[in-house]
Amino acid sequence: MAEEEDFSQLALVDQFAHKNWKARKGGYEAAVKAFDSAATEDDPVVRQFLNDSGIWKGVVADSNVAAQQEGLGAYISFLNIAGAQGCTRLALLWTGSSGQS
């Protein structure tokens, strides 16, 4: 029987964007752990996802239901630690607004 490929060595953002749903699912699970252990929104792993906030659109629209479920859990964990700045940035991303009047 063929061995499973180990995707855990890839960076989280690379796992999130991987074509293999198992890689994405594993990345989402790892992200939940990383976000839950982050102290503040200034933590490097949180900043990485704040700076590339567009990645979340792919997560919530994941084509694999099992991966999508884990992805939504990662999104919730991210929002819990992202602070007002992160939540505002994502709200503007979803609405397509620039936040400027």
Secondary structure as a PSIPRED ss2 file (coil, helix, strand):
# PSIPRED VFORMAT (PSIPRED V4.0)

   1 M C   1.000  0.000  0.000
   2 A C   1.000  0.000  0.000
   3 E C   1.000  0.000  0.000
   4 E C   1.000  0.000  0.000
   5 E C   1.000  0.000  0.000
   6 D C   1.000  0.000  0.000
   7 F C   1.000  0.000  0.000
   8 S C   1.000  0.000  0.000
   9 Q C   1.000  0.000  0.000
  10 L C   1.000  0.000  0.000
  11 A C   1.000  0.000  0.000
  12 L H   0.000  1.000  0.000
  13 V H   0.000  1.000  0.000
  14 D H   0.000  1.000  0.000
  15 Q H   0.000  1.000  0.000
  16 F H   0.000  1.000  0.000
  17 A C   1.000  0.000  0.000
  18 H C   1.000  0.000  0.000
  19 K C   1.000  0.000  0.000
  20 N C   1.000  0.000  0.000
  21 W H   0.000  1.000  0.000
  22 K H   0.000  1.000  0.000
  23 A H   0.000  1.000  0.000
  24 R H   0.000  1.000  0.000
  25 K H   0.000  1.000  0.000
  26 G H   0.000  1.000  0.000
  27 G H   0.000  1.000  0.000
  28 Y H   0.000  1.000  0.000
  29 E H   0.000  1.000  0.000
  30 A H   0.000  1.000  0.000
  31 A H   0.000  1.000  0.000
  32 V H   0.000  1.000  0.000
  33 K H   0.000  1.000  0.000
  34 A H   0.000  1.000  0.000
  35 F H   0.000  1.000  0.000
  36 D H   0.000  1.000  0.000
  37 S H   0.000  1.000  0.000
  38 A C   1.000  0.000  0.000
  39 A C   1.000  0.000  0.000
  40 T C   1.000  0.000  0.000
  41 E C   1.000  0.000  0.000
  42 D C   1.000  0.000  0.000
  43 D C   1.000  0.000  0.000
  44 P H   0.000  1.000  0.000
  45 V H   0.000  1.000  0.000
  46 V H   0.000  1.000  0.000
  47 R H   0.000  1.000  0.000
  48 Q H   0.000  1.000  0.000
  49 F H   0.000  1.000  0.000
  50 L H   0.000  1.000  0.000
  51 N H   0.000  1.000  0.000
  52 D C   1.000  0.000  0.000
  53 S C   1.000  0.000  0.000
  54 G C   1.000  0.000  0.000
  55 I H   0.000  1.000  0.000
  56 W H   0.000  1.000  0.000
  57 K H   0.000  1.000  0.000
  58 G H   0.000  1.000  0.000
  59 V H   0.000  1.000  0.000
  60 V H   0.000  1.000  0.000
  61 A C   1.000  0.000  0.000
  62 D C   1.000  0.000  0.000
  63 S C   1.000  0.000  0.000
  64 N C   1.000  0.000  0.000
  65 V H   0.000  1.000  0.000
  66 A H   0.000  1.000  0.000
  67 A H   0.000  1.000  0.000
  68 Q H   0.000  1.000  0.000
  69 Q H   0.000  1.000  0.000
  70 E H   0.000  1.000  0.000
  71 G H   0.000  1.000  0.000
  72 L H   0.000  1.000  0.000
  73 G H   0.000  1.000  0.000
  74 A H   0.000  1.000  0.000
  75 Y H   0.000  1.000  0.000
  76 I H   0.000  1.000  0.000
  77 S H   0.000  1.000  0.000
  78 F H   0.000  1.000  0.000
  79 L H   0.000  1.000  0.000
  80 N H   0.000  1.000  0.000
  81 I H   0.000  1.000  0.000
  82 A H   0.000  1.000  0.000
  83 G H   0.000  1.000  0.000
  84 A H   0.000  1.000  0.000
  85 Q H   0.000  1.000  0.000
  86 G H   0.000  1.000  0.000
  87 C H   0.000  1.000  0.000
  88 T H   0.000  1.000  0.000
  89 R H   0.000  1.000  0.000
  90 L H   0.000  1.000  0.000
  91 A H   0.000  1.000  0.000
  92 L H   0.000  1.000  0.000
  93 L H   0.000  1.000  0.000
  94 W H   0.000  1.000  0.000
  95 T H   0.000  1.000  0.000
  96 G C   1.000  0.000  0.000
  97 S C   1.000  0.000  0.000
  98 S C   1.000  0.000  0.000
  99 G C   1.000  0.000  0.000
 100 Q C   1.000  0.000  0.000
 101 S C   1.000  0.000  0.000
